[in-house]
């Protein structure tokens, strides 16, 4: 499975949550975010190079029982161009993912909370031929690949009141 690492910038991530504090025990929470996606080896084609970073985003919902909870997320991980050494774009790769993760949170003091997650992701890579279709190894053609990988992440929430927090995450998909 291709490796994708996500860093979601704190200024772009918001979390709306239930009363008392975002990700509080006994409460549901939800949110959305956007940020930079880095990829290593997004293209299946030989002799091609990939964009190394693009913009992506996610939406998530979770529930906390105590300091432990569960989170479900959906990710749009941007569009990566695969190109030859001369710059000719031959394909676009559009990865998406759905995740289920166990979440651990711990207060850090001063309105900040640490969170970590560990789970699995169902990923799908959509390859769209742009030029030189039908040639190369493997043949450059429209295709989809679906797989299962692990996902883990670390982050910090900064409380902005009873119902909102800003969240900075680092998440890693794959091996």
Long-range contacts (C-beta under 8 A, 24 or more apart in sequence): 1-123, 1-147, 1-148, 1-149, 1-173, 1-174, 1-175, 2-39, 2-40, 2-41, 2-42, 2-95, 2-123, 2-125, 2-174, 3-39, 3-40, 3-41, 3-172, 3-173, 3-174, 3-175, 4-37, 4-38, 4-39, 4-40, 4-42, 4-77, 4-95, 4-97, 4-123, 4-172, 4-173, 4-174, 5-37, 5-38, 5-39, 5-40, 5-170, 5-171, 5-172, 5-173, 6-35, 6-36, 6-37, 6-38, 6-56, 6-58, 6-75, 6-77, 6-169, 6-170, 6-171, 6-172, 6-173, 7-35, 7-36, 7-38, 7-169, 7-170, 7-171, 8-33, 8-34, 8-35, 8-36, 8-58, 8-155, 8-167, 8-168, 8-169, 8-170, 8-171, 9-34, 9-35, 9-36, 9-168, 10-156, 10-158, 10-166, 10-167, 10-168, 11-166, 13-166, 13-167, 13-168, 13-169, 14-164, 14-165, 14-166, 14-167, 15-157, 15-164, 15-165, 15-166, 15-167, 16-163, 16-164, 17-163, 17-164, 17-165, 18-163, 19-162, 19-163, 20-162, 21-113, 21-159, 21-162, 21-165, 22-113, 22-157, 22-159, 22-163, 22-164, 22-165, 22-167, 23-62, 23-64, 23-69, 23-103, 23-105, 23-113, 23-115, 23-157, 23-165, 24-64, 25-64, 25-65, 25-66, 25-67, 26-64, 26-65, 27-63, 27-64, 28-61, 28-62, 28-63, 29-61, 29-62, 29-63, 29-64, 30-59, 30-60, 30-61, 30-62, 31-59, 31-60, 31-167, 32-57, 32-58, 32-59, 32-60, 33-57, 33-58, 33-167, 33-169, 35-169, 37-77, 37-78, 39-77, 39-80, 39-95, 42-80, 42-82, 42-93, 42-95, 42-125, 43-80, 43-82, 43-91, 43-93, 43-127, 44-127, 44-138, 44-145, 45-82, 45-90, 45-91, 45-136, 45-137, 45-138, 45-140, 46-136, 46-137, 47-84, 47-85, 47-136, 48-82, 48-83, 48-84, 48-90, 48-91, 49-82, 49-83, 49-84, 49-85, 50-80, 50-81, 50-82, 50-83, 50-93, 51-80, 51-81, 54-78, 54-79, 54-80, 62-103, 64-103, 64-105, 67-104, 67-105, 67-106, 68-102, 68-103, 68-104, 69-102, 69-103, 69-104, 69-105, 70-100, 70-101, 70-102, 70-103, 71-99, 71-100, 71-101, 71-103, 71-117, 71-119, 72-98, 72-99, 72-100, 72-101, 73-97, 73-98, 73-99, 73-101, 74-98, 74-99, 75-99, 75-121, 81-130, 88-131, 88-132, 89-130, 89-131, 90-129, 90-130, 90-131, 90-132, 90-136, 90-140, 91-127, 91-128, 91-129, 91-130, 91-140, 92-127, 92-128, 92-130, 93-125, 93-126, 93-127, 93-128, 94-125, 94-126, 94-128, 95-123, 95-124, 95-125, 95-126, 96-123, 96-124, 96-126, 97-121, 97-122, 97-123, 97-124, 97-151, 97-173, 98-122, 99-151, 101-151, 101-153, 105-157, 108-156, 111-158, 111-159, 112-156, 112-157, 112-158, 112-159, 113-156, 113-157, 113-159, 113-165, 114-154, 114-155, 114-156, 115-154, 115-155, 115-156, 115-157, 115-167, 116-152, 116-153, 116-154, 116-155, 117-151, 117-152, 117-153, 117-154, 117-171, 118-150, 118-151, 118-152, 119-150, 119-151, 119-152, 120-148, 120-149, 120-150, 120-151, 121-148, 121-149, 121-150, 121-151, 121-173, 122-146, 122-147, 122-148, 123-147, 123-148, 123-149, 123-173, 149-173, 149-174, 149-175, 150-174, 150-175
